[in-house]
């Protein structure tokens, strides 16, 4: 894995083929041939994608006779999801503050609406 594992994970996830491979592996272990089936690319190209995923720690390749089954390693995805969740909360809180600010502005411009709301609550 690289010096910055999170960057390696995001770099690996940047490619749609690699994301599709991870999606397939989320259902269980697969051979390289099974992973290559839905793509119109060569086996060596699929192998290169697998190497990127392996270097990022997202997959592990085993050895069974002449087969090299691949399996998903979810821990790096969890780290990426936690990093994203931090910013998700940041944006949610920012939008909530913006919403409250806009409502205050609207109430300042239209005090009658506020009065009508209060009257209807009584």
C-alpha positions, 0 to 999 in steps of 0.5 A: 500500500502507498504512504497515503492509503486513503489517496490510494483508495480514492485513486482506485475508485476513480475508475468505473471499471474498478468500481464495477469489479468491486461491486461484483466482488461484494457478492463474493469471491470471483476468478479473474475470468469471472470478473472479466466477463462483463467488460470488453477489455482483455484479460491483461487489462483486467489484471492491471485493474486488479493490481491497482485494487490490490495495491490500494488494499481493496482486494486480496488475491488467493492461490488455489491450484492454477486459479487466483480467486479475488475477494473484497477487503472492506476495511479501506472502503470503511475508511473512505466512507468515514472520511466522506461522512465527516464532510457529509455532516459538515455540508448538512450542518451548513445547509441547515444553517443556511436554511435557518438564515434564509427563513429569518430573512424571509420573516424580516421581509414579510412580518405579516406571514409570521403574524398570520402563522402565530394567529393560526396556532392560537 
